[in-house]
Amino acid sequence: MTDHRRASIEMDKAEFKKIGYQLIDSIADFIDSIPEKKVTTGEPPKALQAILGNDTLPENGTPAETIFAKASELLFNHSLLNGHPKFFGYITSSAAPVGALADLLAAAVNPNVGANILSPMATEIEKQTVKWLAEFIGVPSSYGGILVSGGNMANFTAFLAARTVKAPKSIKENGISMDAQKLLVYCAKSTHTWIEKAAVLFGIGTKAIRWIETGADNRMNIEVLAQTISDDKKAGYKPIIVVGNAGDVSTGVVDDMKAIAAVCKKYDLWFHIDGAYGIPAAVIPGLKDLFAGIEEADSIALDPHKWLYSPLEAGCTLVKDPNHLIETYSSHPVYYNFSSDEPSTQNYYEYGLQNSRGFRALKVWIALQQVGRSGYEKMIGDDIALSKLLFDLANDHPELEAVTQNLSITTLRYIPSKDIEEMYLNKLNEALVNKLQQDGEVFLSNAVVNDKYCLRCCIVNFRTSKKDIEEVIEILVREGRKMHNELQEQTVLK
């Protein structure tokens, strides 16, 4: 037996450099070619399974160079490309190239950012990243927080902290008692489905959600909110949380945060903002009034992997008083030797649901420095301007109906003529969305706005240009006409 172990998974310096340089070259070529590719190939799962092959686990190893060559071909040629300039689906951004390099660097060091002693520098970088994100959106840098996987987890992390602070203290020991079953949370009807998951996972149940109606502007009706809380308190319930949307998922609407904050103060409720998508737009000076009141929030969820163009995964929970996170998540079993006499020591396992944590903050931290506040202000502003251009072009086109436009989200419909019934238009536009998503020329998602089934275009994409938006209009009309003709032929055949 030799003095030095040589495991099969190890690479020497020369091999690592050779494969690494080849991979970087391949990635660089891929990124450069994205605009010339289709957004998606639309291949069905069975076709992909056939291409992938290898149904059984290999008994023996394969050279890493061979595996990376195959993996690159599979991913570059058989993926949906959310970095494509015509990808506008859901809220997945084009990812900054610097983020890919940051993830490589983070994985090479592989710190466990759960305890300071396990990740001394990574912990400090995450602390600085959280501080910068608070400054970025315009709340005091004294807000603390934690990087998480995405919007669901960012909202969950805040929700559980809110329940800990506002619910009876006995819950931590006794669980959800009969009294605790009267806990209530309030949100607009347009709130993302994470709120239902949170109600189920954290024991209060979906019947504890009070869905507050929205006005004609799709914002939460503040009068109804206040009256509902008042009525619930008189009926013996215990309201604990109000959720405001800083860019709702369907139309991008921002609720009246100042008014919600005032209601929360009056009734002593936790004020949480779901800003997973929209709150980075608060960096734009011209939108200051739109986001007025966010500094009153007890907690805020935001996703750098949405409008800060970070690669997946990167979400963040910000909390006005970080001690509320520690109160919720901290534990000190005898096998943890993570305490320190240094007052500035921070252990992130005490701030959220995970103990072992990857170094998500690095790619956000690096991008914030590469771009700076002014760079992000320009890119986010450009996305909003392109969304407005799409709305205006649709509004001017006789076969399109522009429905809503907020932040960087536009909803619209294809309408072949003005005398067609709504039921058919909903069917037509649903079929059109499905066709567009399959064909890969442009990728949109859908939204239902005032019972209208709409095409939804969310631009969080630094590669999108005015030319792309103009071409999207042409594609929508061309494919809309085709789909209308197909549906008409099917009706005749029946």
C-alpha positions in Angstrom: 0.0 0.0 0.0 1.4 3.4 -1.0 1.7 6.4 1.2 -0.8 8.4 -0.9 -4.3 7.3 -1.6 -5.4 7.5 -5.2 -9.2 7.2 -5.3 -11.0 6.7 -8.7 -12.9 9.9 -8.3 -9.8 12.0 -7.9 -8.2 14.1 -10.8 -4.6 15.2 -11.0 -3.9 18.8 -11.9 -3.2 18.1 -15.6 -6.4 16.2 -16.1 -8.5 18.8 -14.3 -7.0 21.6 -16.3 -7.5 19.7 -19.6 -11.1 18.9 -19.0 -11.8 22.2 -17.4 -10.5 24.2 -20.3 -12.4 22.1 -22.8 -15.6 22.6 -20.8 -15.1 26.3 -20.6 -14.5 26.5 -24.3 -17.7 24.5 -24.9 -19.7 26.7 -22.6 -18.4 29.9 -24.2 -19.4 28.6 -27.6 -22.8 27.6 -26.3 -23.5 31.0 -24.7 -22.4 32.8 -27.9 -24.8 30.6 -30.0 -27.9 30.9 -27.8 -29.7 33.5 -29.9 -29.4 31.3 -33.0 -31.0 28.3 -31.3 -34.6 27.5 -30.7 -35.9 28.4 -27.3 -36.8 24.7 -26.8 -36.7 21.6 -29.0 -40.1 20.5 -27.7 -38.9 16.9 -27.6 -41.2 14.5 -25.6 -39.9 12.6 -22.6 -39.7 9.3 -24.4 -37.5 10.8 -27.1 -35.2 12.3 -24.5 -35.0 9.0 -22.6 -33.9 7.3 -25.9 -31.3 9.9 -26.5 -30.0 9.6 -22.9 -29.7 5.8 -22.9 -28.0 3.9 -20.1 -31.0 2.6 -18.3 -28.9 0.7 -15.8 -26.2 1.9 -13.4 -22.8 1.3 -14.9 -20.7 -1.3 -13.2 -17.3 0.3 -14.0 -16.2 3.9 -14.5 -15.9 5.9 -17.7 -13.2 8.6 -18.3 -14.4 12.0 -17.2 -13.5 13.6 -20.5 -15.9 11.3 -22.3 -18.7 11.9 -19.8 -18.3 15.7 -20.0 -18.4 15.6 -23.8 -21.6 13.7 -23.7 -23.2 15.7 -20.9 -22.4 19.0 -22.8 -24.0 17.7 -26.0 -27.1 16.5 -24.1 -27.6 19.8 -22.2 -26.7 22.2 -25.0 -28.9 20.6 -27.6 -31.8 19.2 -25.7 -32.7 21.9 -23.1 -35.1 24.7 -22.8 -32.9 27.8 -23.0 -34.1 30.4 -20.5 -31.1 32.5 -21.6 -32.6 32.9 -25.1 -33.7 36.5 -26.0 -37.2 35.2 -26.8 -37.7 33.3 -23.5 -40.4 35.1 -21.5 -42.0 32.2 -19.7 -42.8 32.3 -16.0 -40.2 34.3 -14.1 -36.9 32.6 -14.9 -34.2 35.0 -16.0 -31.4 34.8 -18.4 -28.5 33.8 -16.2 -25.4 35.9 -15.9 -22.3 34.1 -17.3 -20.3 35.3 -14.3 -22.7 33.2 -12.2 -21.6 30.0 -13.9 -18.0 30.8 -13.0 -19.0 31.7 -9.5 -20.7 28.3 -9.0 -17.6 26.6 -10.2 -15.5 28.5 -7.7 -17.9 27.8 -4.9 -18.1 24.1 -5.6 -14.3 23.9 -5.7 -14.0 25.2 -2.2 -17.2 23.5 -1.1 -17.9 25.4 2.1 -20.8 24.3 4.3 -22.4 27.7 5.0 -24.3 26.3 8.0 -21.8 27.2 10.7 -19.1 29.9 10.8 -16.4 27.5 11.8 -17.1 25.4 8.7 -17.2 28.4 6.3 -15.5 31.4 7.8 -15.1 33.5 4.6 -18.2 32.2 2.9 -20.3 33.2 6.0 -18.9 36.7 5.8 -19.6 37.0 2.1 -23.2 35.8 2.6 -23.6 38.4 5.4 -22.3 41.1 3.1 -24.6 39.9 0.3 -27.7 40.1 2.5 -26.7 43.6 3.6 -26.2 44.7 -0.1 -29.5 43.2 -1.1 -31.3 45.2 1.6 -29.5 48.3 0.5 -30.3 47.5 -3.2 -34.1 47.5 -2.7 -34.1 50.5 -0.3 -34.6 49.1 3.2 -32.1 49.6 6.0 -29.0 47.6 5.9 -29.7 46.5 9.5 -32.2 44.0 8.0 -30.7 40.5 8.4 -31.4 37.3 6.5 -30.4 34.3 4.7 -29.9 32.9 1.1 -32.3 30.1 0.3 -33.2 28.1 -2.8 -36.0 30.3 -4.2 -39.3 32.1 -3.7 -41.1 29.3 -2.0 -38.4 28.8 0.6 -37.8 32.5 1.0 -41.5 33.0 1.8 -41.7 29.8 4.0 -38.7 31.0 6.0 -40.4 34.3 6.8 -43.8 32.7 7.3 -42.6 30.4 10.0 -40.7 33.3 11.8 -44.0 35.3 11.7 -45.9 32.4 13.2 -43.3 32.0 15.9 -43.5 35.7 16.8 -47.2 36.4 16.5 -48.8 33.0 17.5 -49.1 31.8 21.1 -45.6 31.0 22.5 -46.8 27.5 23.5 -46.8 26.4 19.9 -43.1 25.6 19.9 -43.6 23.1 22.7 -47.2 22.0 22.3 -47.6 22.2 18.6 -50.8 23.4 16.9 -53.3 23.4 19.8 -57.0 24.0 19.5 -56.4 27.7 20.2 -53.8 27.9 17.6 -56.2 26.5 15.0 -57.8 30.0 15.0 -54.7 31.6 13.6 -55.4 33.5 10.3 -53.3 35.0 7.5 -54.4 37.5 4.9 -53.4 38.0 1.3 -54.7 39.1 -2.1 -56.4 36.6 -4.3 -53.5 37.0 -6.8 -51.0 35.7 -4.3 -48.7 32.8 -5.4 -49.6 29.3 -4.3 -46.7 29.2 -1.8 -49.1 30.6 0.7 -51.3 27.5 0.5 -48.2 25.3 0.9 -47.1 27.2 3.9 -50.5 27.0 5.6 -50.4 23.2 5.1 -46.8 22.6 6.0 -46.8 24.8 9.1 -50.0 23.5 10.5 -52.6 26.2 10.3 -54.5 24.8 7.3 -55.7 26.4 4.1 -59.0 27.4 5.7 -56.9 29.9 7.8 -56.1 31.9 4.6 -58.3 34.9 4.1 -58.2 35.7 0.4 -58.8 39.4 0.1 -60.5 40.7 -3.1 -58.6 43.0 -5.4 -59.9 46.2 -7.0 -60.1 47.1 -10.7 -56.3 47.8 -10.6 -55.7 44.2 -9.3 -54.3 45.5 -6.0 -55.4 44.3 -2.7 -58.5 46.1 -1.4 -57.3 47.7 1.8 -60.8 48.6 3.1 -61.8 44.9 2.7 -58.6 43.8 4.4 -59.1 46.1 7.4 -62.8 45.1 7.8 -62.0 41.4 7.5 -59.4 41.6 10.2 -61.7 43.5 12.5 -64.5 41.1 11.9 -62.3 38.1 12.5 -60.9 39.5 15.8 -64.5 40.1 17.0 -65.3 36.5 16.1 -62.5 35.2 18.4 -59.9 34.5 15.7 -56.2 35.5 16.0 -54.9 37.2 12.9 -51.1 37.0 12.6 -49.8 37.8 9.1 -50.7 40.0 6.1 -48.9 39.3 2.8 -48.4 42.0 0.3 -47.4 41.4 -3.3 -44.5 43.4 -4.8 -45.1 42.1 -8.3 -47.8 39.4 -8.4 -47.0 36.4 -10.4 -49.6 36.8 -13.1 -49.7 40.5 -13.9 -46.8 42.1 -12.0 -49.1 44.3 -9.8 -47.6 45.9 -6.7 -49.9 46.2 -3.7 -50.2 49.5 -1.7 -47.5 48.7 0.8 -47.9 51.8 2.8 -51.6 51.1 3.4 -51.0 47.5 4.3 -48.2 48.5 6.7 -50.7 50.9 8.4 -53.3 48.1 8.8 -50.6 45.8 10.3 -49.6 48.4 12.8 -53.1 49.0 13.9 -53.8 45.4 14.5 -50.3 44.3 15.6 -49.8 41.9 12.7 -46.7 40.7 11.0 -46.3 42.4 7.6 -44.6 40.2 5.0 -43.8 41.2 1.4 -43.6 38.6 -1.4 -41.2 40.4 -3.6 -39.7 37.3 -5.1 -40.2 38.7 -8.6 -40.8 42.4 -8.5 -39.0 44.1 -5.6 -35.6 44.5 -7.4 -37.4 47.2 -9.5 -37.4 49.3 -6.3 -33.8 50.2 -7.3 -35.2 52.5 -10.0 -35.7 56.0 -8.6 -38.8 56.6 -10.8 -40.6 53.7 -9.1 -39.9 55.0 -5.5 -43.6 55.9 -5.0 -44.8 52.5 -6.3 -42.7 50.7 -3.6 -43.3 53.2 -0.8 -43.8 51.4 2.5 -41.5 48.4 1.9 -39.3 49.6 4.7 -42.1 49.0 7.1 -42.1 45.2 6.4 -41.2 42.7 9.0 -39.9 40.4 6.3 -39.3 40.4 2.6 -38.8 37.6 0.1 -36.8 38.2 -3.0 -35.2 36.0 -5.6 -31.8 37.0 -7.1 -32.3 34.2 -9.7 -35.3 36.1 -11.0 -34.6 39.8 -11.7 -31.0 40.0 -10.6 -30.1 37.4 -13.3 -28.4 34.9 -11.0 -28.3 31.3 -12.1 -30.6 28.9 -10.1 -30.8 28.6 -7.2 -30.7 31.9 -5.3 -33.6 33.2 -3.1 -33.3 35.4 -0.1 -35.3 36.2 3.1 -34.8 39.6 4.7 -36.1 40.2 8.2 -36.3 43.6 10.0 -35.2 41.9 13.3 -32.9 39.0 12.5 -33.3 37.7 16.1 -36.8 36.5 15.0 -35.1 34.0 12.7 -32.8 32.8 15.5 -35.9 32.5 17.8 -37.5 30.3 15.2 -34.7 28.1 13.9 -31.9 27.9 16.4 -31.1 24.7 18.3 -28.1 23.7 20.3 -27.7 19.9 20.5 -24.6 18.6 22.4 -23.0 17.4 19.2 -22.9 21.0 17.8 -19.6 22.7 18.7 -20.4 25.9 16.9 -20.7 28.5 19.7 -18.2 31.4 19.9 -17.3 34.2 22.3 -16.9 36.5 19.3 -20.2 38.6 19.2 -20.1 39.0 15.4 -20.0 35.3 14.8 -23.0 34.1 12.7 -24.2 30.5 12.2 -26.6 30.3 9.3 -28.1 27.0 10.5 -29.8 29.3 13.2 -31.4 31.4 10.5 -33.4 28.9 8.4 -34.5 25.4 7.7 -31.2 23.9 6.5 -28.2 22.8 8.4 -25.9 21.9 5.5 -26.0 24.8 3.1 -24.2 25.4 -0.2 -22.5 28.7 -1.0 -25.4 30.3 -3.0 -24.3 33.8 -2.0 -21.1 33.8 -4.0 -22.7 34.2 -7.5 -25.0 37.0 -6.2 -22.1 38.8 -4.5 -19.9 38.6 -7.6 -22.7 39.8 -9.9 -23.6 42.7 -7.7 -19.9 43.9 -7.9 -19.6 43.2 -11.6 -22.7 45.2 -12.5 -23.2 47.7 -9.6 -26.4 49.4 -8.7 -26.4 51.6 -11.8 -25.9 48.6 -14.1 -28.9 46.8 -12.6 -31.0 50.0 -12.7 -30.3 50.1 -16.4 -31.0 46.4 -17.2 -34.2 46.3 -15.1 -35.4 49.6 -16.6 -34.8 48.2 -20.1 -36.8 45.1 -19.3 -39.7 47.3 -18.2 -39.4 49.5 -21.3 -39.5 46.4 -23.5 -42.6 45.1 -21.7 -44.3 48.5 -22.3 -43.3 48.3 -26.0 -44.9 44.9 -26.3 -48.1 46.2 -24.7 -48.1 49.2 -27.1 -47.5 47.2 -30.2 -50.2 44.7 -29.2 -52.6 47.6 -28.5 -52.0 49.0 -32.0 -52.5 45.7 -33.8 -56.0 44.9 -34.9 -55.6 41.1 -34.2 -54.2 41.5 -30.7 -55.7 42.8 -27.4 -53.3 44.3 -24.8 -54.8 43.4 -21.5 -52.4 44.5 -18.7 -48.9 45.8 -18.2 -47.1 46.1 -14.9 -43.3 46.1 -14.2 -42.0 43.8 -16.9 -45.1 41.6 -17.3 -47.5 42.2 -20.2 -50.6 40.1 -20.8 -52.3 40.0 -24.2 -54.6 37.9 -26.4 -54.9 37.0 -30.0 -58.3 38.0 -31.3 -59.0 37.2 -35.0 -62.1 39.5 -35.0 -64.1 41.6 -32.6 -67.4 39.5 -32.7 -66.1 36.2 -31.2 -67.4 34.9 -28.0 -65.2 34.8 -24.9 -65.4 31.0 -24.4 -63.9 30.5 -27.9 -61.2 33.2 -27.4 -60.1 31.5 -24.2 -59.9 28.1 -26.0 -58.0 29.7 -28.9 -55.4 31.5 -26.7 -54.9 28.4 -24.5 -54.2 26.4 -27.6 -51.9 29.1 -28.9 -49.8 29.2 -25.7 -49.4 25.4 -25.9 -48.3 25.5 -29.5 -45.8 28.3 -29.0 -44.3 26.5 -26.0 -43.9 23.3 -28.0 -42.5 24.9 -31.2 -39.7 26.9 -29.5 -39.7 30.0 -31.6 -40.8 32.1 -28.6 -41.7 30.9 -25.1 -44.6 32.6 -23.2 -46.7 31.4 -20.3 -50.3 32.1 -19.5 -52.4 34.1 -17.1 -56.1 34.4 -16.4 -57.1 38.1 -16.0 -60.7 38.9 -15.3 -61.8 35.5 -16.7 -59.7 36.1 -19.9 -57.2 33.4 -20.8 -54.1 35.5 -21.8 -50.7 35.1 -23.2 -48.3 36.2 -20.5 -44.9 37.7 -21.3 -42.5 38.3 -18.4 -39.2 40.0 -19.5 -36.3 39.4 -17.0 -33.9 38.9 -19.8 -30.8 41.0 -20.5 -30.5 39.6 -24.0 -33.9 40.7 -25.2 -33.9 43.6 -27.6 -36.5 45.8 -29.4 -36.0 43.6 -32.5 -37.1 40.5 -30.5 -40.2 42.2 -29.3 -41.2 43.3 -32.8 -40.6 39.8 -34.0 -42.7 38.4 -31.2 -45.7 40.4 -32.4 -45.2 38.9 -35.9 -45.0 35.4 -34.5 -48.1 35.8 -32.3 -50.2 37.0 -35.2 -48.9 34.4 -37.7 -49.4 31.5 -35.3 -52.6 32.9 -34.0 -54.1 32.9 -37.4 -52.9 29.3 -38.0 -54.4 28.1 -34.7 -57.7 29.9 -35.4 -58.0 28.2 -38.8 -57.2 24.8 -37.3 -59.9 25.2 -34.6 -62.4 26.4 -37.2 -61.7 23.3 -39.4 -62.1 21.0 -36.4 -65.5 22.6 -35.7 -66.6 22.1 -39.3 -65.5 18.5 -39.3 -67.5 17.8 -36.1 
